[in-house]
Amino acid sequence: MLSDETISNIRLHRDTRLEQNARPFIVSSASKQQRRLPIERAQSSRSSKSAVDAKTRAVSDSCMAAAIGDLQWLKQSIRDGPIGSGEVTSVEQTYGKEGLAPIHLAALHGRLNCLTYLVDTVHIDIDLPSSTGWRPIHLAISKETGPRSFQCVQYLVAKQAKINIANDDQLTPLHQAASEGHVQCLELLLAHDADVYVEDSRKQLPIDLAKLWGHKKCAKLLAAAMWHQNKHLSAKERLLSRNTKMADILLEIKREHAILFEEKTE
């Protein structure tokens, strides 16, 4: 598991392209505004900067608290931050410098207590995207957090998190579970109708990632799911074909009856 000291250097996936795509959210625009104040209002400028710094620290504290699972610290940081003060003008103001909000860090580190608080009490969007489109349900899927990972994913699924939602690289939670080799999470997603045929930006299916990283059990589960989906689709196609043929037969009978009726009337 990632140590709390290296949270600022978090990398969310093996794909190095994410480093290029990452763009930190702006915590506040007030720092730009204060430079335009006249000289005689320097005291007001310092006060404004102090307020901005306090809000920035509160956002940073809330991210750290969510990452280490310190619920009391998280609550205090939320109260001191832009959400608690009612000064939030855009959702970007709740993000840390790596483009991750507290809900992402709580999910990433398997902190169910913080995750439930943010969703149930603070009412943070359960599908809130990071700067590169990662959702909490993506980040919660990790072998490094042990049983906490599955508990968080169970909670998110129960709260109606979108099962097939994709990040900027079109990776779905099923792709993530296959890549991580997380059998429990993969089974849970499949049980909730996760799409096994969705491709990422590199045209890779979840089963391709499972094979790539040597996760044989995940690959077998995905292969079985694909077979069942194919079987189900084939049955539906056969039924549709049978119904179409029946409709064609009935139409032909009607035409024959119409011709016979015309011949009799003549």
N, C-alpha and C positions, 0 to 999 in steps of 0.2 A: 504493500500500500504506500502511496505517496506520503512523505513526511509533511508535517504541518509547516516546516521551515521552507519548503520548496513549492508552496502553493502558487506563488507568483510565476513559476516556470512550468506550470502544468501543460502537458501535451495530451490531447484527448484521443488521438488515434495514431496508428502506425503510419498513416499517409502523411508524408512530409509536406504535401501541398497545403495542408491546413495552416502551416506557419505563414505561408504567403498570403492566404486569404484572410488571416486574422486582422481585425481592425478594432481597437479598443473603443468602447462607447465613451462619449463625453459625459463627465460627471456633472458639470455645470458650465454655463456660458458666462457666468457673472465675472469670472476672472478676466475675460476680454473686455467687458464693459467698464470695469473700474479703471483701466488705463486711459480712458478718454475723459476722465473727470478733470476739471481745472485744478491748478496747483493749490488754490486757496481752500480746496476741500480735501486736502491730504488726509486729515483725521478721519473723515467719512470713508475715504478710500481704504485706509488701514482697517477700519471696522468691517467694511464689506469683505476685504480679503480674509480677515479673521473668521467671518461667518462662513465663507466659502470653504476655508481650510477645515473648519469644524465639521461641515457636512461631508467633505471628502473623507475625513478621518472616520466619520460614522459609517459611511459606505464601506470603507476598507475594513473597519472593525466587524461589521455585519457579515462580510464575506469570510473573514477569518473565523468568526464565531460559528458560522454555519459549517465550515470545513472541519472544525475540531469537535463539533457537536455540543458546544456550550450554549444551552438554550437561554439561560438567564442573561448572558452577555449579548446574545442575539436580540433578545427582547429590548434590552436597554439601547443597543445600537440602532434598532428600528425606530424607537421613540426619539432618539437624538438626530436621526437622519432625515432626508427629504420626505419620506413617507409619513413619519410620525409628526413632522412639523406642518404637513399639509402643503408644502411648497413644490411638490413634484409637478412639473409641467410636461414632462415626457418620460416614458418608461426608461429611456437611456440613463436617466439620472440615478438609477438604482444599480447600475452595473459597475463592477470593478475594472481595473486597468486592462485586464486580459479579455474583456468582453464577456465576463461571466457574472451573473447575478447570484445572490446568496442561495437561491433555490437550486441553481446548477451545482454549486459546490456542496450543498447538503446531499444532493443526489449522487454526485461523483464519489463522495466519501462515505456513503451509506448512513447518513445521519437521519434516521427516521423521525426522531423527536423534533428536529428542526424543520424537516420537510413537512410534517403534518401541521406544525405551527404556521409556516408560511402559506400553506394552501388553505387550511381550515380557518385560521384566525386573521391573517393579513390579507387573504384572498388574492394571492399572486396567481396569475394564469398558469395552470398546470402544464400547458404546452408552450410556455415562454421560450423563445429562441435565444440562443447565445449569438455572438457577433458572426458566427459561421453556421448558424442554423441548428446547432445541437440542442435537443430538448432534454428536459430532466429524465425522461424515460430512456433516452440513449445513454446518458451518463451514468445512470444507476446500474447499468449492466456491466459488471466488472468482477473478475475472479479475485482481484486483489483485496476486496472488502469482505470476502467470506460470506457468511449467511446474511449479513446486513444488506447485501446487494439484492438478494431475492426478496427480502422483506420490503424494501423500497419499491421494487418493481411491482410486487403484489399490490401495494397500496396505490401506486399510480394507475395501474390497470383498473382497480376497483373504483377509482375516482374518474374513470372515463378518459384517461389520457389516450390520445390517438395512436392506435397500434401501428399503422402503416405510414406515419409521418416521416418525412425525409429531411436530412440536413442539406447544406449547400452542395454537397457531393452526391446527393441522392441516396445516401445510406439510410436505411430504415433501422428500427430497433432489432429486427430479425437479422439484418446484416451484422449489427454489432454483437448480438448474441453468438452468431456463427463465428465471427472473428475472434471473440474472447473465449470460445469453447465453453460457454456457460449453459450447460444442459438444462438446468431447472428453468432458467429464464426462457430458453428456446422452447421448451415444452409448454410453458405458460402462454407464450405468444402464439404458438400454433393452435392451442386450445381456444384462443380468441380470434381465430380466422386471420392470422397474419398472412400476407401475400408472399408465397414462396417463389413466385415468378417475377417479382419486381427487380429491375436492374439498377445498379448504381451508375455513376457518371462514366465508369470504365466498362460498362456492359457486363458487370459481374453479378451473378445471382448469389443469394446467401449461401447456397451449397458450394459455390466456387470458393468463397472465402473460407468456409469450413475445411475444404480440402487443402487450400493454400497454406493454412496454418496448422495442418495436421490434426484437426479435431475430428477423429473418426466417428465417434458416437453422434456428434452433431450432424455430420454428413449423412449418416444412416437414417437419422430421424427426418432430416429434410428430404432425403430420397424417398422414404416411405410416404411422407406428406404429399410429395409431388405425384407419386403413383396413385394415391387415393384421390387427389384432385383431378388427375387425368381420367381415372375410372369414372368419377362422378360426372365429369364433363362429357365423357363418351356416352354414358347412359342417357344424359339429357339430350345429346345430339341424336342418339338413336330414337328416342321418344319423339323428338321434334321431326325427324325424318319420317317416322311412321305416321305421325299426324298429318304431315304434308302430303304423303302418298294417299292417305285416306281422303283428304280434302280433294285431291286431284281426281280420285275415283268417283267421288260423289258429284263433282262438277261434270265429269264425263257422262255419268248416268243422266243428269239433268239435261244435258245437251241432246242425248239420244231421245229422251222423252219429248223434248221440244220438237225435234225433227219428226217423230212419229205423229205427234199431234197436228203438225202442219200438213203432213201427208193425208191424214184422215179428213181434215177440213176441206181439202181440195177435191 
